[in-house]
Amino acid sequence: MPVNWKSEWKPLAGIVAVFLVFFYLPVDSVRLRGAVIEALALTKWYAREHVILCLIPAFFIAGAIAIFVSQASVMRYLGAKANKLLSYGVASVSGTILAVCSCTVLPLFAGIYRMGAGLGPATAFLYSGPAINVLAIVLTARVLGIELGVARAVGAIVFSIVIGLLMHLIYHKEETEKVDAQMAMPEPDVGRPLWQNGLYFAAMVGILVFANWGKPDETTGFWYLVWSYKWFVTGIASIGLGLMLVLWFKLSKVKIILTGIAAAAVAFLFPHEPLLAFSVGVIGLSLILSRREDESGEWFSETWGFARQILPLLFGGVLIAGLLLGRPGEEGLIPSQWISSWVGGNSLESNLFASVVGAFMYFATLTEVPILQGLIGNGMGKGPALALLLAGPALSLPNMLVIRSVMGTRKTIVFVILVVLMATLSGIIYGSLF
């Protein structure tokens, strides 16, 4: 039977491409070897610093949104037919509460989007979550100057609203259809009072925020005091969550207590390894939830669903980003001298390049400030610096891969283009003023 080349040319092209890559792979190149090491090192760093303390709590919060927050509640505040002032106001300032990076916000975005949030408010939340970070903005102002800090804060808030509104307008027809579908949905039964759900989510958000609270440069002052007690506050929030799970969610008192004792014992034995105690708590809670067949079991099922969908894409994206750009202060396949030479001045090209690099490079929360400090010292213009600040923390290659799996290729491309174009324009305006 002859081969149908109309259907087989794409697989053949892929095989040939992979073959040619390996056939001509410059394995003796020092830069390639260094880039491979950088890719592995960045992925290792990401696994150690962001998965256990950042992503896992975010997965549990996203799973809880899917199970314990009624779809009617999400649609009332963030739905396609919600009051625009309220929905965009809530979405645009979310980053002041959630000090998360572009990857940690993804499970939360996926949770509210699937629950019926409008495309506009959902993408506003997606951008604002990592962009409007109070600690990052304060650090920017102190290290890079008050003008750049203020410009970043104002730009991030305006960006989130404008990008959300533009996404809503571009996909207005789909949003109208979503409104019609939501109007036909019945009001769901409320299984738990609002104040109980509020405290439950506040405890999980408290764990997420304080477990990831970064150490400030100074050893005095309010921020250092907060950092000094971060694990104490995290522990209090964890105890509160455990009490709620027993009293309101009817989980086994004995199992929750044993999990708490095990985590406390590990924390006492290994006081300088908080990841161990945190991991024990996560494993214990997961084992308890996974064996239940009620709403708590559904919570774990949704949590696992988000992790299964998002984690492989994130690790693949981080690996590629490390290969191309390396870790902060190091080099991948793309020489850092090229980047430094292309972001000088305040031209359209330099601002656009800074926006594109910022969009694809992975920045952990707060790391963009010392990176920019080094680039500015090497001649980076003020406009491109702001462009990178506005595009970088909110986007990354791993982030794009996950967004695509949630809302599709076209919407992801439009969202990325909007962020890059607005960051470029903001950089040009700021650079011309300062």
N, C-alpha and C positions, 0 to 999 in steps of 0.2 A: 504493500500500500504506500503510495507516494506521500512525502511529508508536506503538510499544509504550511507553507512558509509564511502565509499571511498571519497566522496565529503563533508561529514559532520564532519570528525574527527578533522579538523583544528578549525572550530568554537567551537566544543565541548571542545577541549583542551584549547582554549582561555577562555571559560566560567569557566572551572574547575580551571584554573590558577588564574583568578580574584577572584573566590570564596575562594580559599585557602589563597590568600593574605589577604583578609579581615577577614577570619576565624581566622588566627593566628596573625593578626595585633596587635603589642604590644602598644596599645593606652596609657598605663600607663607609658611607657618609657619616661624619661626626655629627652633623646637624640632625640627620634622621635618627640616629641613636639617642641623641639628647632629647629630641622631641618625643620619642617613645617613652623614655624615662619620665619626662615631664607629664605625659598623658597618664601614666600609671600613678605617678606621685600625686597629681591633682585628684584623681579618682580615689586614691587611698585617703587623702586629706578630706575629701567630700564625705566619704563613708564614715570617717571617724568623727567629724565635726557637725554633720548636718542630718544624718539619717535618724539616729536614735533620739536626739534631743529635739530636733526640728520637725522632721517629716512624720515620724510615728505619732506624736501628739496631734499633728495636723490631720493625719489619716483618721484618727479616732474622732476628732471634731467633725470632719466631713461626713463620716459614717453616722454620727449622731444627728447631724443636720438632716440627713436623708431619712432617718427613722423617727426622731422625736420632735422635729419641727414640722408642723403641719404645712402642707403645700399652700393652703390659704394664707398662712402667716407670711410666707416668703413672697407670695404674689401681692399681698397687701402693701408691703413696704418696698419690694424690689421688682415686682412683676411688671409686665409690659403695659398694664393699664393703671399702675400705681401713680400717685401724685408725683410729678417729675421733680419738684423742688425737694420733696422728702426723699425719694429714692436716690437721686444723684447726690444729695447732701450726705446721706448715710454712707453711700459707697465711696465718696471722694475723701472722707476723713477717716476711713477705716485703718489706714496705715499708722495713725497716731496711737492706736491701741495695739495693733499687731506689728511688732518689730520683726518682720519676716523678710526672707530674700525672695527672689523671683521664682524659686522652685517650691519653697514651703507654702506659698500662697495658692499653688495649683490645686491641691485637694479641696481647699475651701471654695475656690472658684468653681470647680467641677460640681461640688455639692449643691451650691445655690443655683447654678445654671440648670442642672438636671431637675431641681425641685420647682422650676418654673420662673426663675428670675428673668426679667427682660434682658435682651442682648446688650442694650445700652448700659443699664446699671451694673450688669455682671462684668462687662469689660472695664467700666470705670473702677469697680472694685479690684479687678485683676491688675490694673495699672497702679492704683493707689496703694494697695497692700504693701508692696516693697518700696515704693517711691516716697511716700509721705511718712518717713520714719523719723520721729522726733530726735532720737539719738544721733542718727546720721546727719540730719540737718544742722543740729547744734555743733557736731564735730566739724562739718564742712565750714561753718561760720568761724569757728575758732582757729582752724588750721589754714584754710584757704582764703579767709577774709569774709567780713560781714556782708559785703555786696553779693558775693557768690552764694552764701548761705541763704540770704533772703530771696535771691533769684531762684534758687532751687526749690525753696518752700512754695513760693507763689506759682512758679511754673508747674510743679507737680500737681497742685490742687487744680489749677486751670486745665492742665493736660487731661486729667482723669475725667473731668466733666465734658470737655470738648470732644475727646476721643469717644466717650460713651454716646454723646449725642450724635456724632457723625456715624458711628456704627448703627445706631438706631435709624437714622435717616437713610443710609445706604441700603439697609435691609428692612425698609419700612413695610413692604408687602408681607414679609414673613412675620414681622412683629404684629401686624394687624390680624393675621390669621391666628397667631398665638393668643391675642386678646379674645377673639371670638371663641376659641377653644376653651379658654379659662372661664369665660362667662357661663359656659354650659356645664361646668364642673360643680358638683354638689359640695356644700360646706362639710368638711370632715369633722368627726367627733373629736373633742379635745380630751385626751386621756389623763392629762396632768395640768395643774394650775400653771399659769404663766410664770409666777414668781419662782416656782420650783425649777422649771426649765431654765429660767434666767440664772439662778444660782449654780445649777449644774454646768451650764456652759461657761459661766464666769470662772469656776474652778478649773476647768480644762484650759481656758485661755490663760489663766494665771500660771498654770504649770508650763505652758508653751512659752510665755513671755519671760518669766523669771529664770527658768532653766537655761535660757539662751542669753541671759543678760551679760554683755561683754564687760571686761575689766577696763575702766577708764585709765588714761595716762597718769592722772594725778592720784596721789594716795590720800587725799583729803577731799572734803566737800560732799554734797548730797549724792552725786552719782556713785562715788566710791562707797558711801554708806549703804546705798541700795545693793551694790554688787557684793558687799561684805555679807549681807544677810540673804542673798539670792536663794541659797539652798534651804535656809530656814523657811522662807516664804513659800518656796516650792513644796517643802514638806507639809506645811500647814494646808496648802491648797490640795495636796494629795490626800491628806487625812479627811478634809472636808468632802472630797469626791467620794472617798470610801464610805463615809457615813451616809451620803445621799444614795449611793448604790444599794446599801443595806436597807435604809428606811423607805425609800421611794421606789426603788427598782426591784426590791425583794431578792437581792443576791444573798448568798449564804454568808451569815455573819462570821462563822468559823473560818471559811476560806479567805474572806477579805482580811480578817485579823492575821491569819497565818502569812498571807502575802505581805502585809505591812511589817510584820516581825522579821520576815526573811530579808526584806529590803533594808530595814533599819540595822539588822545584824551585819549585812554586807557593807553598809555605809560606815559602821563603827570599825569593822576590821580593815577596811580599805578607804580611809577618809580622803585620800588624794585621788581616788578613782571614782568620781561620782557616776560615770557611765555604767559602772557595774551595778550599783544600787538601783539606778533608774531602769536598767535592763531587767533586773529581777522583778521590779514592780510591773513592767510592761508584760513580761512573760506570764507572771501570775495572773494578771487581769485577763490576758488573752485566753489562758487555759480555762478560767472560770466562765468567761462569756461563750467560748466556742462549744461548750457542752450543754448550753441551754437552748430551748426551742421556743422561747417567748420573744418579746421585743428586744431583750438584751442580746439574745443570740443573733437576731437580725442586725443589730448594731454591729456586732463583730463581723458578720458576713459582708455588710456594706464596707466596713473598714478594710477588710481583706481585699475586696473588689477594687477599691481605689489603689491600694498598694500594688496589686498585681498589674494594674493597667499602667501606673505612673512610674514605678521604680525602674523597670528595664529601660524605658525611654530616657529617664534622667541619667542613669549611669552611662548609657551609650552616648548621650549628648555631652556629658562632662568629659568623657574619654576623647571625643573628637575635638572639643574645645581646647583641652590640654595639649593635644597633638599639634594643633595649629598655632595656638598663642602661648602655651605654657602657663605656669603658675605666675602669680604676681611677683615681679622682680626677676623672673627667669624667662627663657625663650623657648618657643616651639619651632615649627617649621618656618613661620613668618618672623624675620629678624625684627627686634624691637626698634632698631635704628630707622627702619622704614616707617614704622608708626610714628615715631617722634618727628621725623622729617616731614610727614604729611599732615600734621596737625598744627603747624605754626601759622601765625597770622590770623586773619578773620575772613578768608575767602569762602565762597560757596563750597569749593572742593574740600577744604580742610574741615569745615563744619559737617558736611555730609559724610566724610570719611570717619570722623570721630563718632558720629551717630551710628553708622553701620558697625564699626568695631565694637562700640558699646553695646549694641543690640545683640551681637553674636557672642561676645565674651561673657564668661560667667563671673559675676561678682558676688561674693558672700557679703552679708550685711556688714557695713562699715569699712570693708577693704577697699572700696573705690576711692576713699579719701587719700590714704597714703600713696596709692597708685597715681592718682592725679597730681599729688604733690611732687612726685618724681618727674612726671611728664612736664609739668609747668616749669620745673627747674631746668629741663632740657629744651625749653623754648616753646612749649605748647601755648597757643593763644587762649585768652579768656573766653572767647565765644565757643571754640571747640571744647573747652573744659566743661562749660555748662551743657553743651549738647551731649557730651558723654555722660554727664551726671543725670540728665533727664532720660536718656535712652538705656543706659547700662543697668542700673539696679532693677528696672522693671522687666527687662527682657534678657534672654540668653538662648543659646542654641538648645540646651536641654528643655528650657521653658517652651520654646516654639514647638518642639516635637510633641509635648504633652498637650498643649493648646490645640494642636491639629487633631489629636485623637478625641478631644472633647467637642469642639464646635466645627470641625471640618477644615479642609485645606484652604478654600476660598476666603472664609472669614478670618482665618489665621493670617494669610498673606495681607489682607486689607488692614488688619489690626497692626501688624508689624510695619507696614508702609506708613500708616498714619503716625505711629510713634516716631519713626525715623524722620519723616518730613517735618513734623512739628518740632522735634528736637533740633533739627538743622536750622529751621527758621528762627527759633528762639536763640540759638547760638549766634546767628548773624546779627539779630537785633541787639542782644546783650553786648556782643563784641564791639559794635559800632557806638554804643553808649558809654562803655567803660574801657 
